[in-house]
Amino acid sequence: MELLELYLSPRDAQRFQAIATRLPVGVGDAATDCVLPFWVGEQDWRKTIIKVLESSQGFRAEHYPEPGEQAWLEQEGLLLPDRQSFHAAYLERIGQSLYRSLFPPDSEIKQAFLNSLRVAEQHNTDLHLRLKFAAKSVERSRMADYPWELIHDGQRFLQHRQVIVSRYIAYEALSPALLPQKQLLVLLIAPRAEDATQKLTKLSDAEQQAIRLGLSKAAAEGLVVLESLPKATLKALSTDLAQRAETQMPQVLHFDGHGLFGKRCVNPQCGQIHTGIKVERCRSCSQLLPEPTGFLLFEDEQGGPDYVSAASLAAFLPKGMALVVLSACQSGMAVAGESIFNGTAQQLIDARVPAVVAMQYGVRVDAASQFAEQFYRILGQKKPLVIALNEGRKWMGVDGNQWYRPVLYLRWLDNQGGQMFAETAIAEPRQLKLSRFQRLEMKRLQVELEDLEQDYESVKAQLRVELDASTQNRLERQVEQIGQAMDTKEQQLFRLKQQDE
């Protein structure tokens, strides 16, 4: 498998730079200034696109009540003129906008992508397109929210053309360095709680059966052991993990249940869950609500609904957990908030789980079951996670609107494709490649970058209260200059870090 890693560095809310930080042998370095799609002037229609992709049932006018929202969808060719249904090629058109954004015409980065794809085709293998986002990128841009998995080159979706997309969140902590295993223990959690207030009905056992079927051959060969948690409560999970010996810890945790992205009231006497990001005060007690985050629906001791945040779940996971699979709706979503880690999958990555498969949007039960069966079948054949993910997507139906919903976050040291089994591991001994001078240079760049960030925030604060037009123009130019300087420092720092991995 060939790897093309693109570091996406935001300049401001609309502009970013794509930098090729890892490329196949023989493909030259590249960097290109890019513009995010779905903007009209200062109007950001990103959330409208997410609502379109969230839908499994087609267009419903009541979901698009914002002024100009339906008109923009029609103008973009996503909504038919009668405004009764989406255009037949709405997914392709969204994907093409993403492609033009990431790979502008005649750009260095587009040529690097095409050359990388050509190398992969010559070697009769796949191209792993890894998109790298800095943890602090949300301070200037929401580009990590975009559905890059849907990218379309005008002829086909890239995911249908031997290109596999994964995401990497870059932050100061070292990437986990877990060793591949000879045998995998998969722990299945399947809550069957329901919540009428959130329109969450009791799930069937179809996905559990699909997982068992997918793993049946690998289990018979002794490569995989599948266990189910008898009681699907957070307490039962924490107790189970606490009682296990280190050699009996699961490497894979699969959650088959409901999920949502929203806000929970912080009032201890209330605690009501609110889906979405718009509501600011609790509908029950009027308490000001916190930032949105991801939740998974466990059972309480009586079998009722218990909304568990990703932070609460992460606190109980053992250090050797290599993979968490979340078939829950919106478990990979993060569309608001001040942190890139407020989604369920993203918080698990922050907790140093090296690989998380999640659903960016709502997903149908039948599609999730089809994905799980083929995903685990391919994983049981000792194939890397990126291959298992891609094959699982295909079983969701490449002609429908479900296949783009699974997303892979992968942050695994010396394991680019997520190889779980030891026999075909690609891990190599890590060598320190930086000189003493280069390490001092890294420290200097980090200090300078922190100083620039402080300057950036200081000038932005002045700009917010400044009334004089000429002074505003001067401050805006200063903000842009500082932003460009930050980009330069970040590029230099990342290049040094890449040499050290």
N, C-alpha and C positions, 0 to 999 in steps of 0.2 A: 504494500500500500504506500502511495506517495502522500506526503504532507505538504499542504500550503497553509501557513498560519498568517492571518492578517490581524494586525493590531489596529483597532479603530480608536483613534484619539480625537476627542471632541474639541472643536475650536469655540463654538457657541451652540445655542439651541438648535440651529439648522445646519451648521457646517461641521465637517469632521475630516480627518486625514486618515486614509487607509495605507498602512505600511506593511509590506511583506517582510516578516521577521524570520520565517523559515520557509524554504523553498526546496523543490526537488533538485538534485544535482544537475547542473547545467543551465538552470533558469536564473536570470540575472535579478539583482535587487530592484525593488520598485517602491514608489510612494506617490500617492495622488491625493489632491484635494477633492473632496466629495461634498455633495449636498443631500440632506435627507429628503425623502419623498413625502408627499401628502401635506405639504405646506402651501398656503396661498397668502402671500404677504406675511403678516404676523399671525395668521390663523393656522393652528395646528389641528389637522383632521386625523391624527394618529389614533385617537381613542375611537373614532368612528370606524376606522378600518378594523380595529380589534373587535368591535361589536359585530361587524360583518363576518369576521372569521370565527367568532364565538358561536354563531348561529348554525344549528344543524337542520333547521326547519325552513330555511329560506327567508325572504324579506317579510318583515312585519312593520308597518308604518309607525306603530306606537313605540318602537324601540329607537326611533330616530326623530325625536321631537325638537331638537335644537334648531334655532333659526338658520336657514341656509343649508342644513345638513343634507336633506334629500336632494336639493338642487345641486350640491357639490358632487354627490354620488352619481347623479345623472350626467353631469358635465364630464366626470372622469370615465364615463362609459361603463360604470359598474351597475347602474340601475337603469332599467328600461324606461323610455319616455312616459309610459302610462303610470309609472311608479307603483307597480303592483308586484314586480318580481325582479330579482337580480338578472343581469345579462348572463347568458349561458357561459361566457368566458370570463366571468368576473375574477376568478382565482388567477387565471393566466395574466390578466391585466394588472392585478396587484403585484404578482411576481415579477412582471416585466418592469414595473416602476422601481422595485427593489433592486433589480439587476442594473438598471441604468444609474441608480444611485451609487451602488458599490463599485461598479465597473463602468465609469463614464467612457463614452466613445473616444477612441484614439488615445487612451490613457496608458501610463506605464503599468498600472495595477491590472488593467484588463488584459494587456499583453502577457503579463506574468501569469495570470490565471489561465489564459488559453495555452500558453506554453506548458504550464504544469499539467493541464488536462491532456495535452498531446503526449507528454512523457508517460502519464498513467496509462493511456491507451496503447502506447508502444510496448509497455511492460505487461499489458493485459491485466491491469489491476485497477483498484478504485483510487479516487483522489479524495483524501480527507481534508476538507476545508474547515479549519479551526478558526473561529472568530474570537478574538481576545479583547475583553473589555476591562479597563481599569476600574477598580472598586469605587474610585472617586469620580467616575465619569458622570454619574447622575447629578453632580453639582453643576454641570454645564449643559447636559444633554440627556434626553431619554432614549438614546439610540439603542440601548440594550432591550427596550420594550418591543422593538420592531420584529415582525415575523420573518426573519431572514431565511428560515427553513423553506419558505415558499418561493424562493428566487427562481426566475424563469428567463431563459436567454432568448426568447422569441420563437423558439422551436419546441422546447420541452422544459419541464421543471428540471433543475439541475439534480435534484434528488432522484430523478428517473434516468439520469445519464451518468452513472458511475461516480457521482459526487455525493459525499456524505458530510453533512454539516454538524459540527458540535460547537459548544460554547465553553469558553475558559474565562473565569473571573480572576484577574491578576490583582494580588494584594501582597502585603509584606510577608505574611506567614509562608514558610516553606511548603511546597507541595508535598502531600503525603507520599511516603515511599514504601507502600505495602508490597509484599512479595506475592506473585501468583501462586495458586494452590494446586495440589494434586486432586483434591476432592473439595467440592463446594457444599456447604450447608445453607439451604435456603429456608428462612423462617417466614411463614405466611401469616399475615394478620388480616382478618376478614370481618370487620364490624358489620352488623346488620341493623344498626339503629336507624330510625327514620325521624324526620322532623317536618311536620306539616307546615310550620310557620315559614320554613325556607323552601317548601315544595320538594323536599327530599324524601323519596319513597324507599321502602325496603328493597335492597338489591337481591338479585338471584344468586345462585351458586355457579353460574355459567363460567365466570372467569376462573374460579378455583379449579373447576374441571378442566378448563383449557390449559392451565399451568401444569396440572398433573399429566395431561396428555402430551404436552410439549416436552416435558422432562422424562417421560417414561423410558425412552431408550437409554438416555444418560444415566438414569437411576438404576436400570438393569445392569449397566456396565460398571456400576460402582463409582461413577464420576460425580454424582449429585445425590444428596440426601435432602428430601423435602419434609419439613415439619410444619405443623399448624399450631398456632397459639390457641389453646382451648377456650379461653375467655378473652374477648377482644377489648380489654380495657387498658389504659395506660399503666395502671398499677400492676396488672397481670404481666405486661411486657417488661416493666422494670424489675419485677420480682424474678421472672424467668431469666433475664440476663444476669442479674446479680447472683443467682444460684449456680450458674454454669462455670465450669472450669475454663481456663483460657483456651485449651485445646478443643473445647466443645462450643465455642462461640460461633454464631452464624456469620458467614461472609456476605450474605445477601439478605436483605429485608424487603419483602414485598407487601405493600399495603393495598388491599382491594376494598375500597370503600369510597364514601363521598368526601369531597373537599370543596373549599370555596376561598375566594380572596375578598376580604372585607375588614370590618372593624368590630371590636367587642367593647361594650361599655365597661369602664373601669370601676364603676360603682359596685362594691361587693354585694350589695343587696339586689343588684339588677343583673349585670353580666350579659345583656341581650346582644345577640349577633346581628350585624347589619351587613348585607351583601353589598358589594360595589364600593365606590370611593367617594361618592358625592355627598352623602349625608354627613353633617358635621356635628349634630347633637343627637343623643339617644332619643328614639321615638317613645320610649317608656318613661324615662326619668329626666330627660333634658340635659343629662351630663354631657360635657364636651368630650367628643370621641378622640381616641389616639390615631396615630398613623395606621393606614391599612396594612394587613399582613396576611399570610397564608394560614389556613386552618385545615386540619383533618378531622373527620367525624369518627371518633371512637365511641364505644359504649360506656355508660356509667355502670355502677354496680347493679342497678335494676334493669339494665338493658336499654335505657333511654339514651338520648344524644349527649355526647360530651365533646365539645369543640376543643381540640388540642392544637396549640400553636406549634409551628415548626421549631421554635426555640425550646419549648418544653420537651418535644420529642428528642431533639438533638442532645439534650442534657443526659439522656439515659443510654445513648448508643455507645457501644464499646469502641475502643480505638482501632480494633482490627476490622471494623465494618468496611467492606470494599465497595459495596453497591447498594443503593436504595432505589427500589422501583415503586413509583407512585402512579397507580392508574386513576387516582382521584381527579375529578374535574378541577381545572384552574390551579393544579399543584405546581405548575411551572410559570404561573403568571406573576408579573410585578409591573404594574402600570402607573404607580404613583408612590409618593413618599420620598424621604430624603436619603434613603439607603438603597443600594442595589441588592441588598440582602433581605429585603422584606418579603419576598416570595418564599414558599415552602422549600422548593428545590434549592434556591439560592442560599437560604439559611443553613441547610444541611451541608452545602459546599463550604460555607464559612466555618462550620463545625468540623471541618477536615475529613468529611466523607469524600473520597476521591472521585466517585462517579455517582450521578443521580439521573435516572430517567423519570420524566414527569410529563404531565399533560398541560400544554400552555393554555388550553381553552377547555370548555365542556366537551365531553366525549360520550358517544353512545355506548351502552353496555355491550352490544354485539361487536362493535368495532374494537373496544378495549380487550374483549375476550380473544378476538382473532389476532390482535397484536401480541398479546401475552403468549398464546400458544406457539406462534412461530418464533418470537423473540427467544423464548427459552429452549425451543428445539435447536436453533442455530447456536445459542450459547453453549448448550450441551454437546455440541460438536467441536468444542474448543476454539470457536471463532471469536475474534475480538468483539467488544461491545458495539463498536461503530457498525460492524457488519450485521450483528444481531438486530440492532436498531433499524437498519435500512431494510432488512428482510421482513421484520415485523410490520413496518409501514406498508410494504407492498400488500400484505394480507388484509390490510384495512380497506383496500380497493383504491387503485391509483386514479380511477375516474370519478371518485366521489369527493366529499368535503371533510373526510376524517383523517386521512393519512398524514397531514402536516401537523397534527396536534401533538404527537410525542416529540419531546426535545431532550437532548443529552447534554448535561453539564459534566465536563471531564477535566479533572485537575490532578493528574496522577504522575508522579515523578518517574521519568524514564519509561513511561508506558503510554505512548501516544495514542494508541488505538483502544486501550482498555482491555488488555489481554488478561483473562481471569485464571487460566490454567497454566501450570508450570511447564508442561512438556513443550509448548510452543511459545514460551515467553519471549518477549523482545527486549526485556530489561537488560541493561548493560551496567557494569560497575561505573559509578559516578566518579568522574575525575575533575579535580579542581583545575580549571584552565586559565584563571586570571592571575596575573602577576601581582606582586605587592603594590606596585604603582597603580594598577587598574582598580584594585580594591579601595585604595585611598581616593581615586577619582570617583568611584561610585558613591562613597560617603560625601564627597564634596558636592556632587550633583544633587544628592538627596537633600542636603542642607539648603542649597540654592533654590531647589524646587519648592521647599516648604516656605522659604522667604517670599518667593514669587506668589505663592497661593495666598499668603497674608496680604501682600500688596494688592492682589486682584480683588479680594474681598473688601479691602479698605476703599479702593477707588470705586467699586460698585456701590458701596454704602454712600459715598459722597454723591454719586450720580443720582441716586434715588431721591435725594433731598434738594439737589441743585435746581434753581429756577432760571438762571441766566442761560440763554441759548448758546452763546459763544463758549461759555465754560462747559456746558453739557457736551458740545462737540469735542472740546479738548479732552474731557474725561473719557468719552467714548473711544477716541483714538488711543488713549492711554490703556484702556481696558483691552483693546484689540492687540496692542503691542505686547502687553504683559502675557496675554493668552498665547501669542505666537512664541514668545520666549519660553513659556511653560511647555508648549508642544516640543520645542527643540530639546529642552532638558529631558523630557520624558522619553523621547526617541533615543537620546544618547544613553540614558540610564537603562532602557530596555535592551538595547544592543549589548551592553556589558553583561546584563543578567542572562541573556540568551547564551552568551559564550560560557557562562558558568554552570549551565544546566546540562 
